[in-house]
Each structure stands twice: as structure tokens, then as C-alpha cells.
Amino acid sequence: MRKLNLPIIKNRPLEVKHLSMDDYLKFVEFNLKYTTNSRKTRNYWRRRAAVKVPFVLK
């Protein structure tokens, strides 16, 4: 097994911010306001994310 040369993190971890239920509700409502659940949008992004080049292992 090859040894990985991963970086050493020297900073303190970020403090975890807990959301109250009111803040979480505002977050969810904001996301629902600016996202759509229409079939047209979903199909557009599905086609856009599709891979068009075949992948072959040799």
C-alpha cells in the first residue's frame, strides 16, 4: 500500500453553529422560494449532467 502525503492541518477546527428551529425554517423557505420542482427544470439539469463520451477501460 502506498503512503499518502496528506497535508497537516494546524488551525483550530471551526466552531459549529447550531441553528434554531426558526432559523432552520427560514433557511428551508428561502431555498424553496428560489428552487423549482418542475419536471421541465429537472429534465434540463438531468440532460445537462449526462456524460456524452463513452468510458472504456483498456
Secondary structure, 3 states (H helix, E strand, C coil): CCCCCCCCCCCCCCCCCCCCHHHHHHHHHHHHHHCCCCHHHHHHHHHHHCCCCCCCCC
